[in-house]
């Protein structure tokens, strides 16, 4: 499966952005989908995932209550709605797909840059 992330940009603190991850080649609904981010000078870290037939969702503590992951199977796209953005959310955001919950993240999209100004 090929993944294409988009939606990044420059936003002021407190603002919102919605990232999209469009898939081609396979149906997204069969995969566990995740978002990760990598800030300058830091390792890539987990942000959120969505999995299973009931779209179970899980978030890193740092984004809980501010970010929402969702997916539209008809559009074969996963979203990350980011609200109340903070400067520390500045990073390159990547989407990824896993064959199942707990297995490795096998497929990765290119990143999209989110910059939050103070």
N, C-alpha and C positions, 0 to 999 in steps of 0.2 A: 504494500500500500504506500502511496506517495502522499505526503502531507505538506500543506502550504499554509503557513501562518501569516496573518495580516492584522492590521488594525492598530498598530503601535503609533506613537507620536509624542508630541510635547504637550503637557498639560500642567496646569497649576495645582499646587497642593489643595486637596479637598475636591478636586474634579473627578471625572469619570472617563473611562475608556472601555470599549468592548473589543476584545480580541476574537478573531475567528481562526479556525483551523479547518480548512477544507480538505477532504480526502478524495483520492481517485484510485481506481484499481480494485478496491474492495469496499464492502459495505461496512461503515464505521460501527454500526450497532453491534457487531460481533466482537468488538475489541473493548478492552479497558483503555480509556483515553486519559491522558494526563497533561498537565501544564507544569513546566519547570522554568526557572529563571536563573540568570547568571549576571550578577552585578560586576562592575569593573574591579579586577583584582581579587575576586572571590570565586569559590567553586560553585558549580551549578547546584541549585537546590530545588527541592520539591515544593510545588505550590498547591496543586489540587488534582483530584482524579475523579472519574465517574465510571461506574462499572455495573455489570449485571443487567438482567432484564428489567429491573426496577430502578435503574439509574441511581444506585447508591453513590453518595458523594462524600468526599473526605477532603479536608483542608488543613494546610499548615496553620499552626497557631497564629502566626504573624499576619495571616490574611482572613482568618475566620471572622465572619460577621461583616466583612467588607467586600469580599469577592464571592461570585457565584458562578459555578460551572454548570453548563447545560449542553444538550445536544439536540439537533434537529435531524432525525434519521432521513427524512424526505430530502433534505438538502445535503446529507452526508457531511455535516459540519458540526464541530464542537465549538462552544463559545466560552469565553471567560469575561464576565462582566465585572469590572473593577470600579468600585466606588470609594469615596473618601480616600483618595490616593495620597500617599505620603512620599516625601523625597526618598526615603529608604526603599520604596518600591521600584526605583529606577533600576532597570536591568534589561537585558535581552531575554525575551520570553520565547520559549520553545514548546511546541506541542509534541506529544509522543503517543505511540500506540503499543499496547501489550496484548499478547494472545489471550491472556487471562489474568485475573487478579493474582498477584504474587509472582508472576513470571517476569522475566526481564523486559525492559522497554526496548523492543526490537526495532521500531520504526521511529524516525525523528524527522521533523520538519525543520526548515531553516528558521532562524530566529526573527523576531520583530522587536524593534527597540522601543521601549517605553521610558520616557524621561519626565520626571516630575520635578517641577521647579518650586522652590520655597517662596 
